Amino acid sequence: MSESTLRSNFLSFSGRAKVLHMTWMAFFVTFLVWFSHAPLLSMIQESMGLTDQQIKTLLILNVALTIPARIVTGMLVDSYGPRRTYTLMLLATAVLCFFFASATSFEVLALARFLLGFVGAGFVIGIRLISEWYPAKQLGLAEGIYKGMGNVGSAVAAVTLPTLALYFGGEDGWRYATACTGVVALVFAGFFYRAVRDTPAGSTYFKPNKSGGLELTSTRDFFFCVLMNIPMFGALAVLNWKVSMLGIVSDMVAMIIYALLIGLYLFQTYHLYKVNEELFVKPVDEIMQYKFKQVAILSVAYAVTFGAELAVVSMLPLFFKDVFLIPVALAGLFGASFAVIDVFSCPSGGFISDKFGRKTSLVVLLCGATVGFFLMSLITADWPIALAVATMMLCSFFIGSAAGCVFAVVPLIKRRLTGQIAGMVGAYGNIGAVIFLTVFSFVSPSVFFLTIAGCIAFAALCAMFLDEPQGTMAEIMPDGSVQLIEVH
């Protein structure tokens, strides 16, 4: 099949292309709702008389639940299928959106924002669904289109919701504007359920043999996974520390939360052992094995790519305003362009991965991102602003392409565990954001960009140890037979 035919297939709205477009639209809607509050914060603050400290708390709570939610969502999609899981996610998104829009106190606003963090896990569902419909040779581009187009939801919220709130007018304009995004989620849930199937006709949807934790295939991988789970709870501990530093919770409450996080980690480790306890008695057949190091390397790569993107988008407007002394609106436009590049960079990363190999593409793109952030660390007021913006956009292209390349590999590790693997890798993206934003609170922008460059360089080194997916992966059919699935 020629490349022009492949491109035309992606642009159609039938067959697998229809599933792709419905899926990125679902992702788009979840991000539209998840970030609906951000452009309306000043209106919300004025309407409800909130302090600056309370606004900062809402921003922190908005991402707190996303890390564990991506793990849980990965388990749900592997067990119950993406069609039902995404539909329920959209319905829950609408309900939580209405809950937030109707809040009459800061406490209710805070609870709604915390729960809406679960919406950020919707991304994981589409990764599994698209991997069921597209062959390996097209998978990178398909996943890149899904990620790139879905991410635009946050940008559309920033552009449209303030105008919508002003249209409704009054102190409650922000409520009607955010509620409208909930209506969109509610309506689209019905369209999605009717339009999408979990697999093409005649295909088998492979499910995990056990639930409660990620299935592993060696005792070494078990201990590796236990170690890789620590940063997830560590990031939540950092968020707890930041909230306590703001004075939102007392030292006693903070200590209780730390204790709960330790307890949850031990509880998760216990369930991981129960799922994999047979490994310590009987080795897994070689044909059914996969290497957890693949998951670990991709997690590190996504932490420094998507994590850096989330962190940089948060600080870029202020950076341009302070360095070049330009109006706030223009600085915001420059900052938003960093994220908008995702529309092109994520599909490009997937296409490059399909064309030139998963491992080589990831290493090269990470190296490009390293150079990009190093150049950004050199930006000063002496630079022509056009050159600074061009450098920023080039850096954004490499970072987005590398992130797209990561999820071109995720579905090729173990089909029946794709949701859980995507959940772990996706969670590391949020972990990276928490770490980078914490670093930014202590250092200058120049040091901040250099820190990101160093972390990406480390991820590029790790990516050199990634095994190029090739040959086949083995999955067990419902009748007990083994089916081999091509991964190249």
C-alpha positions as CSV (number, residue, x, y, z in Angstrom):
1,M,0.0,0.0,0.0
2,S,1.5,3.4,-1.0
3,E,2.1,6.2,1.4
4,S,-0.5,8.4,-0.4
5,T,-3.1,5.6,0.1
6,L,-2.2,5.4,3.8
7,R,-2.7,9.1,4.2
8,S,-6.0,9.1,2.5
9,N,-7.2,6.2,4.7
10,F,-6.4,8.3,7.8
11,L,-8.4,11.2,6.3
12,S,-11.5,9.1,5.6
13,F,-14.4,8.6,8.1
14,S,-15.1,4.9,7.7
15,G,-13.7,1.7,9.0
16,R,-10.6,2.0,11.3
17,A,-10.3,5.7,10.4
18,K,-13.7,6.4,11.9
19,V,-12.6,4.7,15.1
20,L,-9.5,6.8,15.2
21,H,-11.4,10.1,14.7
22,M,-14.1,9.2,17.3
23,T,-11.3,8.3,19.7
24,W,-9.3,11.5,19.4
25,M,-12.5,13.4,19.7
26,A,-13.3,11.6,23.0
27,F,-9.8,12.5,24.2
28,F,-10.3,16.1,23.0
29,V,-13.6,16.3,25.0
30,T,-12.0,15.0,28.3
31,F,-9.2,17.6,28.0
32,L,-11.7,20.3,27.1
33,V,-13.4,19.6,30.4
34,W,-10.3,19.0,32.5
35,F,-8.8,22.3,31.6
36,S,-12.0,24.3,31.4
37,H,-11.3,26.1,34.7
38,A,-7.8,27.4,33.7
39,P,-8.9,30.3,31.5
40,L,-11.7,31.2,33.9
41,L,-9.7,31.4,37.1
42,S,-9.9,35.1,37.4
43,M,-13.6,35.1,37.0
44,I,-14.0,32.2,39.5
45,Q,-11.8,34.1,42.0
46,E,-13.8,37.3,41.7
47,S,-17.2,35.6,41.7
48,M,-16.5,33.5,44.8
49,G,-14.0,35.8,46.6
50,L,-11.2,33.3,46.6
51,T,-7.7,34.1,47.8
52,D,-4.6,33.7,45.6
53,Q,-3.6,30.8,47.9
54,Q,-6.9,29.0,47.2
55,I,-6.5,29.4,43.5
56,K,-3.0,27.8,43.7
57,T,-4.6,25.0,45.6
58,L,-7.2,24.4,42.9
59,L,-4.3,24.1,40.3
60,I,-2.5,21.6,42.4
61,L,-5.6,19.5,43.1
62,N,-6.5,19.4,39.4
63,V,-3.5,17.1,38.7
64,A,-3.2,15.2,42.0
65,L,-5.5,12.3,41.1
66,T,-4.3,11.9,37.6
67,I,-1.2,9.8,38.5
68,P,-3.1,6.9,40.3
69,A,-6.1,7.4,37.9
70,R,-4.1,6.4,34.9
71,I,-3.0,3.1,36.6
72,V,-6.6,2.3,37.6
73,T,-8.0,3.3,34.1
74,G,-5.4,1.0,32.5
75,M,-6.7,-1.9,34.5
76,L,-10.3,-1.1,33.6
77,V,-9.8,-0.8,29.9
78,D,-7.8,-4.1,29.7
79,S,-10.6,-5.9,31.6
80,Y,-13.8,-4.3,30.3
81,G,-12.8,-2.9,26.9
82,P,-12.3,0.7,25.6
83,R,-15.8,1.2,24.3
84,R,-17.5,0.9,27.7
85,T,-14.6,2.4,29.6
86,Y,-14.4,5.6,27.5
87,T,-18.2,5.9,27.5
88,L,-18.3,5.7,31.3
89,M,-15.3,8.1,31.5
90,L,-17.2,10.7,29.4
91,L,-20.4,10.3,31.5
92,A,-18.3,10.7,34.7
93,T,-16.6,13.7,33.1
94,A,-20.0,15.4,32.5
95,V,-21.2,14.7,36.1
96,L,-18.0,16.1,37.7
97,C,-18.1,19.1,35.4
98,F,-21.7,19.9,36.5
99,F,-20.6,19.4,40.1
100,F,-17.8,21.9,39.7
101,A,-20.0,24.4,37.9
102,S,-22.6,24.3,40.7
103,A,-20.2,24.7,43.6
104,T,-21.0,27.4,46.1
105,S,-18.0,27.1,48.4
106,F,-14.3,26.7,48.1
107,E,-14.4,23.3,49.8
108,V,-16.8,22.0,47.1
109,L,-14.7,23.6,44.3
110,A,-11.6,21.9,45.7
111,L,-13.3,18.5,45.9
112,A,-14.7,18.8,42.4
113,R,-11.2,19.8,41.0
114,F,-9.6,16.9,42.8
115,L,-12.1,14.4,41.4
116,L,-11.8,15.9,37.9
117,G,-8.1,14.8,38.0
118,F,-9.5,11.4,37.1
119,V,-10.6,12.8,33.7
120,G,-6.9,13.2,32.7
121,A,-6.7,9.4,32.6
122,G,-8.9,9.2,29.6
123,F,-5.9,9.3,27.3
124,V,-4.9,5.8,28.3
125,I,-8.1,4.3,26.9
126,G,-7.6,5.4,23.4
127,I,-4.1,4.0,23.2
128,R,-5.5,0.5,23.7
129,L,-8.4,1.0,21.3
130,I,-6.3,2.3,18.4
131,S,-3.8,-0.5,18.9
132,E,-6.7,-3.0,18.3
133,W,-7.6,-1.4,14.9
134,Y,-4.3,-0.5,13.3
135,P,-1.5,-2.7,12.1
136,A,2.0,-2.2,13.5
137,K,3.3,-0.5,10.4
138,Q,0.7,2.3,10.8
139,L,0.4,2.3,14.6
140,G,2.8,5.1,15.3
141,L,1.1,7.6,13.0
142,A,-2.3,6.6,14.3
143,E,-1.3,7.0,18.0
144,G,0.4,10.2,17.1
145,I,-2.7,11.7,15.5
146,Y,-4.8,10.6,18.5
147,K,-2.4,12.2,21.0
148,G,-1.8,15.4,19.0
149,M,-5.4,16.1,18.1
150,G,-6.7,15.2,21.6
151,N,-4.3,17.6,23.4
152,V,-5.8,20.5,21.5
153,G,-8.8,20.3,23.8
154,S,-7.0,22.4,26.5
155,A,-6.1,25.1,23.9
156,V,-9.7,25.3,22.6
157,A,-10.9,25.7,26.2
158,A,-8.4,28.6,26.6
159,V,-9.6,30.3,23.4
160,T,-13.4,29.8,23.7
161,L,-14.5,29.6,27.3
162,P,-13.7,33.2,28.4
163,T,-15.7,34.5,25.4
164,L,-18.6,32.1,26.3
165,A,-18.5,33.2,29.9
166,L,-18.7,36.9,28.9
167,Y,-21.6,36.0,26.6
168,F,-23.6,34.6,29.5
169,G,-22.5,37.6,31.6
170,G,-22.8,38.2,35.3
171,E,-21.0,36.6,38.2
172,D,-22.2,33.1,37.0
173,G,-21.0,33.4,33.5
174,W,-18.1,31.0,34.3
175,R,-20.6,28.4,35.6
176,Y,-22.5,28.3,32.4
177,A,-19.4,28.2,30.3
178,T,-17.9,25.2,32.2
179,A,-21.3,23.5,32.3
180,C,-21.4,23.7,28.5
181,T,-18.3,21.6,28.3
182,G,-20.1,19.0,30.5
183,V,-23.0,19.0,28.0
184,V,-20.6,18.3,25.2
185,A,-19.1,15.3,27.2
186,L,-22.6,14.0,27.9
187,V,-23.8,14.1,24.3
188,F,-20.6,12.8,22.9
189,A,-20.7,9.8,25.2
190,G,-23.8,8.6,23.3
191,F,-22.2,9.1,19.9
192,F,-19.0,7.3,21.0
193,Y,-20.8,4.3,22.3
194,R,-22.9,3.9,19.1
195,A,-20.0,4.5,16.7
196,V,-17.2,2.4,18.1
197,R,-16.4,-1.3,18.7
198,D,-13.5,-2.7,20.7
199,T,-12.1,-4.6,17.8
200,P,-12.6,-5.2,14.1
201,A,-15.1,-7.9,13.2
202,G,-13.6,-11.3,13.8
203,S,-10.8,-10.1,16.0
204,T,-10.2,-11.2,19.6
205,Y,-10.0,-8.7,22.5
206,F,-7.3,-10.1,24.7
207,K,-7.8,-9.6,28.5
208,P,-5.3,-10.0,31.4
209,N,-5.4,-13.4,33.1
210,K,-5.5,-11.7,36.5
211,S,-6.7,-8.3,37.8
212,G,-5.3,-6.1,40.6
213,G,-1.8,-5.5,39.2
214,L,0.4,-5.7,36.2
215,E,1.3,-9.2,35.0
216,L,5.0,-9.7,34.8
217,T,7.0,-12.6,33.4
218,S,10.1,-12.9,35.6
219,T,11.1,-12.4,39.3
220,R,13.6,-9.8,38.2
221,D,10.9,-7.8,36.5
222,F,8.7,-8.1,39.6
223,F,11.3,-6.3,41.8
224,F,12.0,-3.9,38.9
225,C,8.3,-3.0,38.8
226,V,8.1,-2.6,42.6
227,L,11.0,-0.1,42.3
228,M,9.4,1.8,39.4
229,N,6.2,2.2,41.4
230,I,8.0,4.3,44.1
231,P,8.1,7.6,42.0
232,M,4.3,7.5,41.6
233,F,3.7,7.8,45.3
234,G,6.8,10.1,45.6
235,A,5.1,12.6,43.2
236,L,1.9,12.5,45.3
237,A,4.1,13.1,48.4
238,V,5.6,16.2,46.7
239,L,2.1,17.5,45.9
240,N,1.2,17.0,49.6
241,W,4.3,18.9,50.6
242,K,3.4,21.8,48.3
243,V,-0.1,22.0,49.7
244,S,1.2,21.9,53.3
245,M,3.7,24.6,52.4
246,L,0.8,26.8,51.2
247,G,-0.8,26.3,54.6
248,I,-3.9,24.6,53.2
249,V,-3.4,21.6,55.4
250,S,-1.9,21.4,58.9
251,D,1.3,19.5,59.6
252,M,-0.7,16.8,61.3
253,V,-2.9,16.2,58.3
254,A,0.2,16.2,56.0
255,M,1.8,13.5,58.1
256,I,-1.4,11.4,58.0
257,I,-1.4,11.8,54.2
258,Y,2.3,10.7,54.0
259,A,1.4,7.6,56.1
260,L,-1.5,6.8,53.8
261,L,0.7,7.0,50.8
262,I,3.2,4.6,52.3
263,G,0.3,2.3,53.2
264,L,-1.1,2.5,49.7
265,Y,2.3,1.7,48.2
266,L,2.6,-1.4,50.4
267,F,-1.0,-2.4,49.6
268,Q,-0.2,-2.1,45.8
269,T,3.0,-4.1,46.2
270,Y,1.0,-6.8,48.0
271,H,-1.5,-7.0,45.2
272,L,1.3,-7.0,42.6
273,Y,2.8,-10.0,44.4
274,K,-0.6,-11.8,44.5
275,V,-1.0,-11.4,40.7
276,N,2.6,-12.6,40.1
277,E,3.2,-15.1,42.9
278,E,3.5,-18.0,40.5
279,L,6.7,-16.5,39.1
280,F,8.4,-17.5,42.3
281,V,7.4,-21.1,41.9
282,K,7.3,-21.7,38.1
283,P,8.9,-19.7,35.3
284,V,6.7,-18.3,32.5
285,D,7.1,-20.0,29.1
286,E,9.6,-18.1,27.0
287,I,7.1,-17.5,24.2
288,M,4.8,-15.7,26.6
289,Q,7.4,-13.5,28.2
290,Y,8.0,-9.7,27.7
291,K,10.7,-7.4,29.1
292,F,9.6,-4.9,31.8
293,K,12.7,-2.9,30.9
294,Q,10.8,-1.7,27.8
295,V,8.0,-0.3,30.1
296,A,10.6,1.3,32.4
297,I,12.5,3.0,29.5
298,L,9.4,4.3,27.9
299,S,8.2,5.6,31.3
300,V,11.4,7.6,31.8
301,A,11.2,8.9,28.2
302,Y,7.6,10.1,28.7
303,A,8.4,11.7,32.1
304,V,10.9,14.0,30.4
305,T,8.9,14.7,27.3
306,F,5.2,15.1,28.3
307,G,6.3,16.1,31.8
308,A,8.5,18.8,30.4
309,E,5.8,20.0,28.1
310,L,3.2,20.4,30.9
311,A,5.8,22.2,33.1
312,V,7.0,24.5,30.3
313,V,3.5,25.5,29.1
314,S,2.8,26.6,32.6
315,M,5.7,29.0,32.8
316,L,6.3,30.2,29.2
317,P,3.9,33.1,29.1
318,L,5.4,34.7,32.2
319,F,8.9,33.9,30.8
320,F,8.3,35.8,27.6
321,K,6.6,38.7,29.4
322,D,9.5,39.1,31.8
323,V,12.4,38.6,29.4
324,F,11.1,40.6,26.4
325,L,8.7,43.0,28.3
326,I,5.8,42.3,25.9
327,P,2.0,42.5,26.7
328,V,0.4,39.7,28.6
329,A,-1.9,38.7,25.7
330,L,1.1,38.4,23.3
331,A,3.1,36.5,25.8
332,G,0.2,34.1,26.4
333,L,0.0,33.5,22.6
334,F,3.6,32.6,22.4
335,G,3.3,30.3,25.3
336,A,0.2,28.5,23.9
337,S,2.0,27.9,20.6
338,F,4.4,25.5,22.5
339,A,1.4,23.1,23.1
340,V,-0.3,23.7,19.7
341,I,2.7,22.3,17.9
342,D,1.5,18.9,19.3
343,V,-1.0,18.8,16.4
344,F,2.0,18.3,14.0
345,S,4.7,17.0,16.3
346,C,3.0,13.9,17.8
347,P,1.8,12.5,14.4
348,S,5.2,13.3,13.0
349,G,6.9,11.4,15.8
350,G,4.7,8.4,15.2
351,F,5.3,8.5,11.4
352,I,9.1,8.8,11.9
353,S,8.9,5.8,14.3
354,D,6.9,3.8,11.7
355,K,9.3,4.7,8.9
356,F,12.8,4.6,10.6
357,G,12.4,2.2,13.5
358,R,11.2,2.7,17.1
359,K,14.5,2.7,19.0
360,T,16.5,4.9,16.5
361,S,13.7,7.4,16.2
362,L,13.2,7.8,19.9
363,V,17.0,8.3,20.6
364,V,17.4,10.8,17.8
365,L,14.2,12.8,18.8
366,L,15.3,12.9,22.4
367,C,18.7,14.2,21.4
368,G,17.1,16.9,19.4
369,A,14.9,17.9,22.4
370,T,18.1,18.0,24.5
371,V,19.7,20.5,22.1
372,G,16.4,22.4,21.9
373,F,16.2,23.0,25.7
374,F,19.9,23.8,25.9
375,L,19.3,26.6,23.3
376,M,16.3,27.8,25.3
377,S,18.5,28.1,28.4
378,L,20.6,30.7,26.4
379,I,17.7,33.0,25.5
380,T,18.1,36.5,26.9
381,A,16.6,39.9,26.2
382,D,19.4,40.5,23.7
383,W,17.9,37.8,21.4
384,P,15.6,38.9,18.6
385,I,12.1,37.8,19.8
386,A,11.5,36.0,16.5
387,L,14.6,33.9,17.0
388,A,13.5,33.1,20.6
389,V,10.0,32.0,19.4
390,A,11.5,29.9,16.6
391,T,13.9,28.2,19.0
392,M,10.9,27.5,21.3
393,M,8.8,26.0,18.5
394,L,11.7,23.8,17.3
395,C,12.2,22.5,20.8
396,S,8.4,21.9,21.1
397,F,8.5,19.9,17.8
398,F,11.2,17.6,19.1
399,I,9.7,17.1,22.5
400,G,6.2,16.4,21.1
401,S,7.6,14.1,18.4
402,A,9.5,12.1,21.0
403,A,6.4,11.8,23.1
404,G,4.5,10.5,20.1
405,C,7.3,8.1,19.4
406,V,6.9,6.7,23.0
407,F,3.3,5.7,22.4
408,A,4.2,4.2,19.0
409,V,6.1,1.5,21.1
410,V,3.7,1.0,24.0
411,P,1.1,-1.1,22.2
412,L,3.8,-3.4,20.8
413,I,5.0,-4.8,24.2
414,K,2.1,-7.0,25.3
415,R,-1.3,-6.6,23.7
416,R,-3.6,-7.7,26.5
417,L,-1.7,-5.5,29.0
418,T,-1.6,-2.4,26.7
419,G,-4.0,-0.4,28.9
420,Q,-2.0,-1.0,32.1
421,I,1.4,-0.4,30.4
422,A,0.0,2.9,28.9
423,G,-1.3,3.8,32.4
424,M,2.1,3.4,33.9
425,V,3.9,5.3,31.1
426,G,1.2,8.0,31.1
427,A,1.5,8.4,34.9
428,Y,5.2,9.0,34.6
429,G,4.4,12.0,32.3
430,N,2.5,13.6,35.2
431,I,5.4,12.6,37.6
432,G,7.8,14.5,35.4
433,A,5.5,17.5,35.4
434,V,5.4,17.5,39.2
435,I,9.2,17.2,39.5
436,F,10.0,19.9,36.9
437,L,7.5,22.4,38.3
438,T,8.9,21.8,41.8
439,V,12.4,22.5,40.4
440,F,11.1,25.6,38.7
441,S,9.9,27.0,42.0
442,F,13.5,27.1,43.2
443,V,15.6,28.1,40.2
444,S,15.8,30.6,37.4
445,P,14.2,29.9,33.9
446,S,17.7,29.4,32.4
447,V,18.6,26.7,35.0
448,F,15.2,25.2,34.7
449,F,15.7,24.7,30.9
450,L,19.2,23.3,31.5
451,T,17.8,20.8,34.1
452,I,15.2,19.6,31.6
453,A,17.9,19.3,28.9
454,G,20.0,17.1,31.3
455,C,17.1,14.9,32.2
456,I,16.2,14.4,28.5
457,A,19.8,13.5,27.7
458,F,19.6,10.9,30.4
459,A,16.4,9.5,28.9
460,A,18.1,9.4,25.5
461,L,20.9,7.3,27.1
462,C,18.3,4.9,28.6
463,A,16.5,4.7,25.2
464,M,19.7,3.2,23.7
465,F,18.9,0.1,25.7
466,L,15.4,-0.2,24.3
467,D,14.8,-3.4,22.3
468,E,13.5,-2.7,18.8
469,P,10.0,-4.4,18.6
470,Q,10.2,-7.1,16.0
471,G,8.8,-10.5,15.1
472,T,5.7,-11.4,17.0
473,M,4.1,-11.3,20.4
474,A,2.2,-14.3,21.8
475,E,-1.3,-14.0,23.3
476,I,-3.6,-16.7,24.6
477,M,-7.0,-17.2,22.8
478,P,-10.2,-17.8,24.7
479,D,-10.0,-21.5,23.7
480,G,-6.5,-21.8,25.3
481,S,-4.6,-21.8,22.0
482,V,-1.7,-19.3,21.4
483,Q,-2.0,-16.6,18.7
484,L,1.1,-14.8,17.3
485,I,0.7,-11.1,16.5
486,E,3.1,-9.2,14.3
487,V,4.8,-6.2,15.9
488,H,7.0,-4.9,13.1
